[in-house]
Amino acid sequence: MVRRRAASRPSFRVPPMHSSDEIRASKTPAPAASASASASVAASVAPWRAPQQRMNARAWFLLGLLALLWAGSFLSNRAALVEVGVLTTVAFRVAGGALALWLWIALRGLPVPRDPRLAGRFMIMGFLNNIIPFTLIVWGQTRVESGLASILNAATAIFAVLVAALVFDDERLTVDKAAGVALGFAGVALATGAGALLALDPRALGQIAVLGASLSYALAAAYARGAVRGLRPEVAAAGMLTAASLVMVPAALLVEGVPGLAYAPATWAALFYLAFMASALAYLLYYAVLQAAGAGNLSLVTLLIPPVAIALGAAVYHEALPLHAYGGFALLALGLLVLDGRLGWPGRRR
C-alpha cells in the first residue's frame, strides 16, 4: 500500500464541540454509523496521549447509553434474522438511518454541500463503512453468538492502527502501538479458539466474516480522514448512508425479493432499532458524548460494548460463550488500553 502524508493530524482528538460551526465541521471525526465504527475507529488514528477530561455523572450516563445502543445492534441483528434476510436487514438499516438523519438535517437547517465530487466519496464510504461491514456482521451472526460478534468487532481499532501505519506518515507503528496490536491479535486468537478459524466450518466462517467487517471499518477510518474533511458530521453520515441505500435496497430486492412486511412485532422492533436507534440516534449521541466526555474518554465506549452485548445475548437468547472468549476479550481490552495511552511504559515515546 502506498504511504501518503496526511494534511493534518488525525481528527479524533478534538476540542469540545462548543466552538463555531466551521471549526466543528472541519475537526470532528469521520462519521461512524455502527458499533465498531464508534470510538474504536476514530481512536485508531488518534494521537495516543491526548489530555483526558474529567468524567462527571452526566458524561458517564451518556457514555453508557451510547454503549447500550450500539451493543443492542448485535441483539437486534439476531432478532431480525428470524424472519428477514441478511441483505434486507442491512437495507432497512441504511435506508432508515439515512431518512432519519436527513430529517434531522432539514429540521436543523444545516447546509448541504453541492460539490458533485462528494457523491463518489460518499459511495466509497458507504461501501467501506456500511455495505461491506454491515453485511458481513449480519451474515456472521447467522453462525456465531451476538456476544462473540461484538468481541471480534472490537478488533477494529487493532486493524486501524496497522492501516494507518501503512497509509499515513504521521502514524508510525511505535513500540507501544506494536505492543497494543500484538495484545489485540492475541485476544482475537484466544476468543476464536486455538486453530478454530482453520477449520473453515460454518462457525469459523462466521468469525472470519466479522473480522472482515472490522478490517473494512479500519479502511473506512483511513479513507474518511481526508475524504469528508470540512463537512458537517451529520451531513457526511447521511451522505454515506444514502449511498449505501442506493446499493443495498436494489440488491436486497434482486436477491431476496420484495419483503412480505407481515413480520412479527419483535422483528419490526429490531429493524426499527437498527435504523433509528443504533444508526441515526446513536450517531447523534456520539457527538453529544464527545462534547460531554471529551475525545480521550470517548474511546472507553469500545470497551463497554462487548460486555453489554454479551449480557444482552445471555439475557434474551440464553447465549453462553466459552471461557476462552472472555479471556480473549480481556487480552483485546488490554491491547486497546495500551493503544489508547492509558497503559504503557513510562518515558516510552509513543
KASULJO-V690387 format. One record per helix or strand of 2 or more residues. SS is the DSSP state (H for helix, E for strand). FROM is the first residue (numbers start at 1). TO is the last residue. If there is no record, write none. Layout:
ss: (SS & SS)
from: (FROM & FROM)
to: (TO & TO)
//
This chain:
ss: (H & H & H & H & H & H & H & H & H & H & H & H & H & H & H)
from: (21 & 39 & 57 & 86 & 117 & 146 & 156 & 175 & 196 & 202 & 233 & 265 & 295 & 301 & 323)
to: (27 & 43 & 80 & 108 & 140 & 153 & 167 & 192 & 199 & 227 & 256 & 293 & 298 & 317 & 340)
//
